[in-house]
Amino acid sequence: MSDQMDTGITSDDKLWALLAYLLTPLIPVVILLMEDKKNRPFIRAHNAQALAWGIVVWVLGWLLAAVTFGIAGIAIAVITIIWAIKAYQGEYVNIPVITDFVKKQGWA
């Protein structure tokens, strides 16, 4: 509990970050429409990444599905679940290329 007080990250923030990764790109879009959620620093950082990740996965998923017969989809799902769990534990996630991109855009 003291960890939450020191960082300002609530259990609600962690839950929304988890959902943003697991149900991307739907939940990130929903969060953008929720005034009370979209400006929370922890949610904002994870939400921007989860949305960008969701778009990349959606596009690459279609391309890779035909070539790898779903193996890439399983790997992507495992990575996404790992990031979601880290977010739920109150950690920030660094996604190669995507994290830098969303920070440079000022989205996170």
N, C-alpha and C positions, 0 to 999 in steps of 0.2 A: 504494500500500500504506500509506503514512503517513497518508493521508486516512482509511482504515479504522481505524487505531489511534487517531487523534485523536477520531473521532466514536463509536467503538464499534460502527459499523455494519459487519457482515460481508457477504461476498458471498452467504452463505446467507440472511441477512436480506433482502437485495435481491431474491433469487430468489423467496422466499416472498411478498414484497410484490407483485412482478410477477404471480405466479400468482393472488394474491388478487383483483386487478383483472380479469385475463383470464378467469378461471374462476369469477367470482362468480355466485351466492352459495355454490356448493359448497365451494370451497377455504377461504373465510373460516370456514365452519362446521367444516371439518376442523381448521383452525388452532386454533379454540376448544377442541378436544378434545385438543390436543397440549400438554402441560404445559411442555415445553422451548421452545416457540415462542410461545405466547400471552402470555407475560410479557416478551418482548423489546420494548423501547420502540419501535423503528422498525417492527417487524412489527405491534405492537399498534395504533399510530397508523394505519397503512395498512389493517389488517384491519378495524377498526371502520368506516372510511369505505367500504371496498370492499363490506362486507356491507350497509350502509345503501344504497349506490348500487345494488347488485344487486337489492335488494328494490324500490326505486323504479323501476329500469329494467324489471323484470319486470312490475310493475303497469302502468306507462305504456306499455310495449311492446304489451301486449294492447290497450290503448285506442287507441293511435296507429296500430297496424298496419292497422286497418280504414279509418281516415281518410286516411292518407298513403301507403298501398300500399308500405310498407317504407322510404321515404326517411328517416323519422325513425330507423329502426333502423340504417341505415348511418351516420348522423351520430352516434348514440350509440356505435356500435362504434368509430368513429374517435376520439372523445373518450376512451373507455375505454382504447384502445391507447396514446394519448399519455400518459395518467396512469400506465399500467403501465410505460412506458419511463422516465418520470421517476422512479418508485419504484425501478426497477432501477439507475438512475444514482445512487441514494443521496439523492435529493431528497424532501422532504415535499411533498405535494400538498394544495392548498386547494380543496376542492369547495364551490361556493356553497351555502349553507344547510346542507348535510350535515356539513361539517367542524365548524361551530359547534355543531350539534345533538349530534354524538357526543362532543364535548369537554364540553358542558354536562351530558351524562348520565354523564360520568366513564368512558366506554368507551375513550377514547384519551388 
